[in-house]
């Protein structure tokens, strides 16, 4: 749970500078949202979901799209909620006896349309986290 006195914008700035502890703190925050929403059916996807959320927030912070320092937690929460709902929609559309790995979910969401893969590894994200892989058209990263 986030502390009302924690400077989450400061944590995001530390992440952008490459601080691994900041990545851990943000991971814990986003994971707490998932726990609060009882997203345990998607436990296998939490690492990917958290990575996508932290990546999106870091990019938004870097590009200046998060203007109010107090809005960082709200941005993380709403982005995590959006990602969680997208996974939930996909799961509800798939047959109950079939579990879709996340890579297949992206393809399924585009009805099998071919999209080129885009690999992104921002300089502020530690190399141990790995590259964020996305299919073209899923999001506009500029």
Secondary structure, 3 states (H helix, E strand, C coil): CCCCCCCHHHHHHHHHCCCHHHHHHHHHHHHHHHHHCCCHHHHHHHHHHHHHHHHHHHHHHHHCCCCCHHHHHHHHHHHHHHHHHHHHHHHHHCCCCCCCCHHHHHHHHCCCCCCCEEEECCCCCCHHHCCEEEECCCCCCC
